[in-house]
């Protein structure tokens, strides 16, 4: 179970850090997406974006380094729950044309119930990290006096490699989902034009 927790921890770190990097790179687009959700009053959008962005980065870095990873996983779960609620509110309003605003490894897609389910799955991963404390890859364990060769030994790198492979597969499936959707849209346009 400890190995699963470490794999989930590193995978989630990649998700949060890549999402944070994406929102920083496209900052004005990110703020526009938050406005488009029409949940927050407009004067609060920029402050929320800064707070959300900061928490996302801190959560990802904490998970990656294994520093207070249980707390980071709990906070990450809270972020994912908040995103899921925002998605659900807009889906129930019938606003499916919005960008999810995820970015990074999670990609940018039009909102759908699939994204809510994906977030719930990622929340489950967060809860696995929260419940199972693992010292592998934990900087705090090294500071606490544990052997570096045990904390960052072969077992850790196998777990880290597994998490990276899962992240790569996750990214590929996200891109295939986008390609499939665009192909369906193109085929639908072609059918309309031919009839």
N, C-alpha and C positions, 0 to 999 in steps of 0.2 A: 504493500500500500504506500510505503514511503517513496518508492520509485515513481509511482503514478502521481503522487503529490508534486514531486520535483519536475516531472515532465509537464504537468499542468501549470506549475508556477512559471517555468521558462516560456512556455507557449503563450500564456496570458501576458507576460512581460513584453513579448514581441508584439502582441496585438495592441496593447496600450501605448507602447513607445512608438510604434509605426503610425498609429492613429494620431498621436500627439505631433509627430514630425510632419504628417500630412496636413493637419489643421494649421500648423505654424507656417508651412510653406504656402498655403492658400488661405491666409488669415482672413482677407476680406470676403472670400467666398464662404468660409466657415461662418463668419458673422451673418452673412446673408441667409445661409441655410437655417441658422437659429431663428432669425426673424421670420422666415417663411413658415415655421412651425406654428406661429401665432399663439404661443402659450404664455410667454412673458411679455410684460409691458415693454415697449421699445426702449425706454431709458435704461432698463436693466440688462438688455441683451449683451452689451459690451462687457459689463462687469461679470455676468454669468459666463461669457466665453473665456475670459481670463481665468476665472476660478476653475471652471471645468477643465481647461487646458492644463493648468498647474497641477490639479489633482490627478489628472490622467498621467502626466509625466512622473510625478512623485510615486504614484502607484506602480507604474511600470518599472522604474528604477529600483524601487524597494523590492519588488518581486524578483527582478533579475539578480540582485545582489544578495537576496535572502535576508534582508534587514527588516525586521518586524513584518515578515511575510504574512502572518495570520491577520494582522490589522490591515495590511495592504489588500489582501484578498477580500476581506469584509468590505472595505471601501470600494474596491473594484466591483464587487457584487452590487453594491448600492448604486454605482454609476450605471451599470448595465440595467438595473431595475428602472432607474430614472429614464434612461433612453427608451426602454421598452414601453413605459407608460406614455412617453411623448409620441412614440410610433402608434400605439393603440388609439390614443386620443384622435390623432389625425386620420387614421384609417377609419375610425368610427364616424368621423366627419365626412368621409368619402373623398379625402384628399390624397389620392394614391400617386400623384405626379411629383411629389416632393422627393428630393434626394435625402438619403438617410443621413448623410454627413459623417459617416464612419471614417472613411479614409484609411490609408495605410493598408495593412494586410487584409483588413475586413472589406476593403473596397468601397466604392460609392455606387449605390443602387437606388432605384426608385423604392419607396417604402412598400412593405408588404408584410403579411402575417408570417411569412417565412423568416423574416429578419427578427421578428419578436421571438419566434421559436429558437432561432440561432442564439439570441441574447440569453434566453433561458438556459440553453445548453452551456454557454460560457459562464453563466452564474453558477451552474452546478460544478464546473471546474473550479471556480473561486471557492466554493464551499468545501470542496475536497482539500484544497490548499489550507483553508482555514482550520479544518478539523484534524488534519494530519501534519504535524510539525516534522519537517525533515531538515537535517543539518547539512546534507550535501549541497555544495555551492553556496553556503551561508557565510558571508563575511563576518557576521556576529559570532558564529561558532569558532572561526579562526581567531578573532579578537579574544574570545573567551578561553583560548588556550588549546583547543582541539588541534590535532595534527592536520597540517595543510595537505599532506599526501592522502589522508582519508577523505577530507572535505572536497578536494579537487582532484581525486584520483580517477582511475580508469572508469569506475562505475558512474561517477558524475558525468564524465564526458560522453559516455554511452547514453545516459539520460538526456543530456543537452543535445546530442546529435539526433536523438529520437524526436525531441521537441522541435528542433529546426526542420526535420523532415516533415513532421505534421504541419508545421507552419507553411512550408512550401506546398504541400498537398492542399491545404486550406485555401491558399492563394490561387492555386490552379483551378480548384473547383469554383471559386468565386468568379474567376475570369471566364470559365466555361459557361457559368450561369448567365453572365452578361452577353456572351457571344450567342448563346441559345436564344435569349430574349430578343436580341437585335435581328437575328435570322428570322424569327417568327414575325417580327414587325415588318421586315422587308418582304417576306412572302405574303403577308396580308395586304400590303400596298400593291404588290404585283397582281394579286388576285383581283383587287378593286379596279386596277387600271385595265386589266384584260376583260372585265365583264361590263 
